[in-house]
């Protein structure tokens, strides 16, 4: 991958560059799925965390759980979720904007003082497009999009998944960027596009 290709993953619609990765072990909790799907989602998170050579834990000493995922049918259901408005600022306005945009997913990140990801709230509205996906594929995509702070345009034209024969897998370029992003010598957060040069160099070494 070229540095320009890597840079696109973290260059936002307004032209700014912003990268962040998790700085603490990931503790997931999932709402709105049955037991079978729950195991699939957690298995996908575990696989992506292992790919990154990061860590999972049973509990976060500050937050309890720090990767909170919601699966539902309509955005309005979030307004009925007890205490969610305490976790998500201006929840009613956000729900209105997402409903108007007919969005099917949204991620909200919080950060530690050093800029590393502290927590993520993942909202997935199961519209016709997402409902048609296999649970394993949907879970893998959501895990990949939550392991680092990607640009808001990173997967607008092409999602993070690809095919290897009959199997759906992470795209090789996405997987390589995730592995490189968690190299211990790389920063937990970056706002300078020169970060993409260092990241591309590590991707090249892996390839």
Buried (B, 14 or more C-beta within 10 A) or exposed (E): BEBEEBBBBBBBEEEEBBBBBBBBBBBBEBEBBEEEBBBBBBBBBBBBBEBBEBEBEEEBEEBEBBBBBBBBEEBEBBEEBEEBBEBBEEBEEBBBEBBEEEEBBBBBBEBBEEBBBBBBBBBBBBBEEBEEBEBBBBBBBBBBBBBBBBBEBBBEEEBBBBEEEEEBBBBBBBBBBBBBBBBEEBBBBBEEBEBBBBBBEBBBEEE
